[in-house]
Structures are given as structure tokens and as C-alpha cells.
Amino acid sequence: MRRLAAISAAALLALSACGDGEEEPEDPVETADTEASPPAEPTGPVELDLEGAGGACPFIDGAQLNSLTGEDFRFASGGPEADAEDEETPDQATCAVQTGEAAYPDLTLYIVGTDASVEVYQEEAAPEDAASTDGLGEAGYWMVHTEDTGAGPALEMGWYLDGDIFEMRYTTPEGTDPAAVEGLVNGFAQLAVGITDARVAAEGGE
């Protein structure tokens, strides 16, 4: 978000000098600061720019996400910054996507490189009571959280492929029916497959 620039001390002094009853000032010299600004151009609807958001965002199919959820996601932010990458930067990428209308719904995606094997992932990563997924990476799980989400029910989906751990979470607004979120599992699994394929392609895999 843009910050509103603070009014400078010189500008405040100039304002306080107006209307003090002293001699009429000479006509001011027009400068870039005093010239009238042209009217602002009308802005159109904001389009979701996942490619420009960087991080893990380009791996997400925005049209598929909107169709799946029935939402109109417009804002995305990814990390780390491209110019921040160096030998000490962890092998990770993130993305957060929102509608801009409210804090939720939102989608978050984390991709982290690991030396752990798929067997270790299967033993350690999945939360209790999580269900397994078929056809998603080498191993995967999903579950719907209904408590301590900060909002409504949240669908968490995680999977492992070739030394990468993926975690995606879709958090809904407060009051959403958990059964409705559970009904999105197959659709999000397809979204996850697309994310995986895009990641592999970006890494130069087949």
C-alpha cells in the first residue's frame, strides 16, 4: 500500500501565513508545485497479476482459482524478491492472494526445498486426522481446520515432490460452512497439480 506523504514544515508555514491581514502578496510564480494538476485519470478494475507478483505466485492459475472459489481475487504478493536471492537465501518461495474486499478469503502458498526424504515427510509433515491425497506429488494430505484460523474454516493441502515441500491454505470468511470448504478439495487438488507442473517446468524438469 502507498503511504500518504507528510506535509512538510515549509508547506505548513506557508499555509499559516495566509489571511493574516498583511500587505497583498505579489502574484505567485507558477512552478511545478503550484500549477494545477490535471484531473486524475479514471481507473479501471484491478486485474490479478500473479506473474508480476513474483515468488510462488506465477505457479498459480488465477482463472482456475477464481472459477473454483467463485471469488474475484485481484491482489497477490510473492517472495522472496528476485534481487534478494543469494547463496545464503533459503530455497523457498511464497505467495499470498486476496480479493481486496476484505482480509478473507485468501490463499497462501509456500514452497520450501528440503533434504528430507519422502518417507520422513510422510511421518512428520501431515497433521493428525489429515486425509491422504492421490496423484499429488510423491505424497500429500489435506484437512479442513475449523478452529484457531482467525477467520472461517481453512482448507490446508500439503504435498512433497523431488525435495520440495508444498503447502497451500485457503482460508474462508467467518461463518462459512465447513462442509462447503470440504467440497472444494477435489478442485484444489487440481489447482495443486497445476502448481506442481508449473514449478517443475520453471526448474527445467520434464
C-alpha positions in Angstrom: 0.0 0.0 0.0 1.2 3.5 -0.7 2.0 5.8 2.2 0.5 9.3 2.3 3.3 11.8 2.2 3.5 14.0 5.3 3.0 17.8 4.7 6.4 19.5 5.0 7.2 22.2 7.6 7.6 24.7 4.8 4.2 24.0 3.5 2.6 24.4 7.0 4.4 27.8 7.4 3.1 28.9 4.0 -0.5 27.9 5.0 -0.3 29.7 8.3 0.8 32.9 6.6 -2.4 33.1 4.5 -5.1 35.6 5.6 -3.0 37.4 8.3 -4.1 40.9 7.1 -0.6 42.0 5.9 0.1 43.5 2.5 -1.3 41.8 -0.5 1.4 39.4 -1.8 2.7 39.7 -5.3 1.3 37.2 -7.8 3.0 33.9 -7.2 5.3 32.5 -9.7 3.9 29.3 -11.2 6.1 26.3 -10.5 5.6 22.6 -10.8 4.3 22.6 -7.2 1.7 25.5 -7.8 0.5 24.6 -11.2 -2.9 23.0 -11.2 -2.7 19.2 -11.6 -4.7 17.6 -14.3 -7.7 15.6 -13.2 -6.8 12.1 -12.3 -7.5 9.5 -15.0 -10.3 7.2 -14.1 -9.0 3.8 -13.0 -10.4 0.5 -14.3 -10.9 -2.7 -12.4 -7.7 -4.2 -10.9 -6.5 -7.3 -12.7 -4.8 -10.1 -10.8 -1.1 -10.1 -11.8 0.4 -13.3 -10.5 3.3 -13.3 -12.8 4.4 -9.8 -11.7 3.9 -10.7 -8.0 6.9 -13.0 -8.1 7.8 -15.7 -5.6 5.5 -18.7 -5.9 2.6 -16.6 -7.4 3.4 -17.4 -11.1 2.8 -21.1 -10.4 -0.9 -20.4 -9.5 -3.6 -20.4 -12.2 -5.6 -17.3 -11.3 -8.5 -18.1 -13.6 -8.8 -21.6 -12.2 -8.7 -20.2 -8.6 -11.5 -17.7 -9.3 -13.6 -20.3 -11.0 -13.1 -22.8 -8.2 -13.9 -20.5 -5.4 -16.4 -18.1 -7.1 -14.3 -15.2 -5.8 -12.6 -12.4 -7.7 -9.0 -12.4 -6.5 -7.2 -9.2 -7.5 -4.1 -8.8 -5.3 -1.0 -11.0 -4.9 2.3 -10.7 -3.2 5.2 -13.1 -3.5 8.6 -13.6 -2.0 11.5 -13.5 -1.8 12.4 -10.6 -4.0 14.3 -11.6 -7.1 17.3 -9.3 -6.2 17.4 -10.8 -2.7 18.4 -14.2 -3.9 22.0 -15.2 -3.0 23.9 -18.2 -1.7 22.6 -17.7 1.8 18.9 -17.3 0.9 16.9 -20.4 1.8 15.4 -22.3 -1.1 11.8 -21.1 -0.7 9.1 -19.2 -2.4 5.8 -17.8 -1.1 2.6 -16.2 -2.3 -0.5 -14.6 -0.8 -3.6 -13.8 -2.8 -6.6 -11.7 -1.7 -9.7 -10.2 -3.2 -9.0 -6.7 -1.7 -12.6 -6.5 -0.5 -11.7 -8.0 2.9 -8.9 -9.9 4.7 -10.6 -13.2 3.8 -10.9 -15.3 1.7 -7.3 -15.6 1.0 -4.9 -18.2 -0.5 -1.4 -18.7 0.7 1.2 -21.0 -0.9 4.6 -22.0 0.5 7.3 -24.0 -1.4 10.4 -25.0 0.5 13.3 -27.1 -0.6 14.4 -29.8 1.8 16.9 -32.6 2.2 14.3 -34.8 3.9 13.1 -37.9 2.1 9.5 -38.6 1.2 9.4 -41.1 4.0 10.4 -38.5 6.5 7.8 -36.1 5.0 5.1 -38.7 5.4 5.9 -39.4 9.0 6.4 -35.8 10.1 4.5 -33.3 7.9 0.9 -34.3 7.9 -1.2 -33.1 10.8 -3.2 -35.6 12.8 -6.5 -36.5 11.3 -5.4 -35.4 7.8 -6.6 -37.4 4.8 -4.2 -38.5 2.1 -4.3 -37.3 -1.5 -3.9 -39.5 -4.6 -2.0 -38.3 -7.6 -0.5 -35.2 -6.0 3.3 -35.4 -5.8 5.0 -38.4 -4.2 2.9 -38.0 -1.0 0.3 -35.5 0.1 -2.5 -34.7 2.5 -5.4 -32.4 3.1 -7.6 -31.3 6.0 -10.1 -28.6 6.9 -9.3 -26.6 10.0 -12.4 -25.2 11.9 -10.6 -23.8 15.0 -8.0 -21.1 15.5 -7.9 -19.9 11.9 -8.5 -16.3 12.7 -11.5 -16.4 10.3 -13.7 -19.2 8.9 -12.8 -22.8 8.0 -9.5 -23.2 6.2 -8.5 -25.9 3.8 -4.9 -27.0 4.1 -3.2 -29.1 1.5 0.4 -30.2 1.5 2.5 -32.4 -0.7 6.1 -33.4 -1.5 7.9 -33.8 -4.8 11.6 -34.2 -5.6 12.9 -32.5 -2.5 10.3 -29.7 -2.5 7.6 -29.3 0.2 4.4 -27.5 -0.9 1.8 -26.1 1.5 -1.3 -24.4 0.3 -4.0 -22.9 2.5 -7.4 -21.4 1.5 -9.0 -19.5 4.4 -12.6 -18.5 4.2 -14.6 -15.7 5.8 -16.1 -16.3 9.3 -19.4 -18.1 9.1 -18.6 -20.3 6.1 -20.0 -23.8 6.3 -17.1 -26.3 6.8 -18.9 -28.8 4.5 -18.8 -26.2 1.7 -15.0 -25.9 2.2 -14.6 -29.7 2.2 -16.5 -29.8 -1.1 -13.6 -27.8 -2.7 -11.0 -30.5 -2.0 -11.0 -32.0 -5.5 -10.9 -28.6 -7.2 -7.9 -27.5 -5.0 -6.2 -30.8 -5.7 -6.4 -30.0 -9.4 -5.1 -26.5 -8.7 -2.2 -28.1 -6.8 -1.3 -30.3 -9.7 -1.1 -27.3 -11.9 1.1 -25.5 -9.4 3.4 -28.6 -9.2 3.7 -28.8 -13.0 4.5 -25.1 -13.3 7.2 -25.4 -10.6 8.7 -28.4 -12.3 8.7 -26.6 -15.7 10.3 -23.5 -14.1 13.0 -25.7 -12.7 13.7 -27.1 -16.1 12.2 -30.5 -15.3 10.1 -32.6 -17.6 
